[in-house]
Amino acid sequence: MLVSYANNFIFIKTRKVAGTSVEVALSALCGPNDIITPLLTPRDEIIRHRRGSYPRNFSQYPDLEERYRLAITTEDEEKIRQALKAFGTTTAFHEHMTAREAKGLLAESFWNSAFKFTIERHPYEFIISMYYFMRSEGIGRFRSIPALMKTHIILRTPRNREWYFSEGTCLVNKILKHETLEEDLRSIAPQIGADITP
């Protein structure tokens, strides 16, 4: 998740939609007072650091944030992982925060004026991406795509919609489609202050 006071936008990061790639690109637009949440995968933090940005203003503990940033500069994945663990569950803002959670923490005037956006993906593509992610990370109990499909589609367990909808109301101004992401990102360049597609 990103909150850019400098460019007046809020990015709500959903799952399995190229959200990390977009977040890394958007982070470069953020100013020193903006909120950039940690990425859960150390190698992604290293990529973001190499592009000149880092997490900041996401917790009530500036000293722990500085320790985390220093760990990232080492490019040692284990050090990064350990520095992030030091926060436990104490961060105010986190990577996959819902729009409703963010709205509750941000000033109402900023929330109302900011351009809020997210990314969504066709449900079947989401399932396939989730399956391969779980397999590559060695997590989950799913042995097949149909088993995962049953859980996420037939049983209607939470999907990305819950990240940007609350009580039947869409809380974002724009939902970008994963299938047309480059074109959709280009279309919001005026609202976010830059074309990040290159």
N, C-alpha and C positions, 0 to 999 in steps of 0.2 A: 504494500500500500504506500502511496505517496500523497503528501499534502503540500502543494506548492503555493505559498503565499505570494512568492515573487511573480508567478504566472497565473495565479488565480484558478488552479485546477486541483481536483482530487481524483486519483486513480484508485479504483476498487479492484483489487486483484483476485480474480477467480482462479479455478484450477484447470490445468491441462489445456490451456488456450494460448500458449506462447507468452504468458503473463510475465515470466521472469525476463525474457528478452526485451519486452516492451518496458518493463520497470528499469532495467539497466540503461536503456536508451533515454528514458525520461529523467533518470537521476541526474544526468549531465545538465539538464535545464534548471535544476533546483538551486536555490540560493542558500546562504548559511543559516537562515532561520527556518527553512522548510523542514518537513518531517519525511525522513527516508527510513523505512523499516528494514531490519536485517533480513537477508535471504537465508533460508534454512540450509542451503547447500554451500559449503565453503568454497568449492570451485567457482560458483557463480559470484560470490563476493570478490574473489580474486579477479575475475573478469571485469567486474564493475570498478574495482580499484584501479586496474590498468587503464580504464577509460576515464579516470580522473574523478571518480565520485566514491562516496562511502556513506554508511548509515549514520544518521544523526537526529537528535531531538525526539527520539521515540520513547524515551523512558524518563523517570524522575531521578536518574542516577548518572550525572555527567561523567563521574570518575569511571564507572563501569563502561560507559559508551567509549571513553577514550582508550581504555584497556582493550576493548573489542577492536577499535580502529587500529591500534598498534599491532594487534595479533594479525589483522588482515594484511598489514604492510609486510609481515614476514613471509607471507604466501605459504605458510605451513598449515595445512588443512586441520591437523589435530589441534594446534594452538587456537585456531579460529573457532573450532567446535567447542573447546573448553571455555574460551572467553564468552561465548554466547550462552553456555550453560550457567554461567555465573548469575545471569539475570533471573533464572528460574521462570516463574510466571509473573514477574513484576513489571514487565513492559506495558506502558499505557497503550502504545500502538504496536501492532504486529502485522506480519506479512499478509495473511489471509483474513484480515479484519472485515467484518460486514459493514455495509453502508450505515446500517442502523447503529452499530457500535461507534463508528466514526462520528456520526451526527451527534451522539450523546456526549462526545468529548470536545468537539470543536465549537467555537463561538457561533451562535445562531446566525449572526449577520454574515460571517464568512461562509458558512454552509449554504446559506440562501443565495449568495452572489457567485459562488465558485461554480465552474464548469465541472460536472461530475460525470465520469465515464468508466466503462468496464468492457470486458470482452466476453463473448459467448460463443459456443460451438454446437454444432449439430449433435444431438444426444448420442447417436450411434458412434460418431467419430470420437466423442468424449470417452465412451466406454472402451474403445479400442486403445486409445492413448493411455487411459488409466490402467488397463490390463498390462500393457507393455512396461509402463512405469513400475507397477507393483512387482512384476517379474524381475525387472532389472535390479530393483532394490531389495529383492528377497523378502517382501512384506505381503501380508494378506493371506487369506485362506483360499483364494480363488484359483482353481486349477484350469479353468477354461473361460473363454469369452462369454459363452451362454450363461455360466454361473454368475459372472459379474453383471451381465445384462439383466438377469432375473432380479438381482438385488437392487440395481439402480433404476430400472425402468418398471418392471412389474410391481415391485413392492414400494416404488416411489420414495426411496430414501433420499435425503437431501442432496441436491445437485447445485449447480452454480446459481440458479435463480434465487436461492435463499440469501445469497451474498448481496444482492442489490434490490430485492423486493422486501417489503415489510407490511404485513396486514393488508395484502392485496394492492399495495401502492408501490410503483417503481420509484426508487429514490435517486436514480441517476438521470442525467440529461440525454445520454447517448450510450447505446449498446453497440459496440463494434462487433462485426462477425469475423470469426477466425478464418472462414473460407475466403473472405475478401479483405483481410487485415491490412495489407499494404495500402490499398485504395482507401479504406476507411480511416486509417491513420493520417493519410494525406489530407482527407477531407476535414479533419479537426485541427489542422496546423494553425489556423487563425486563433482558435480557442486556447491552445496550449503554448503558443509562442514560437513554434518551430515545426518544420517537417522532419520527423525523426526517422523516416523510412530509409534514408541512405545508411 
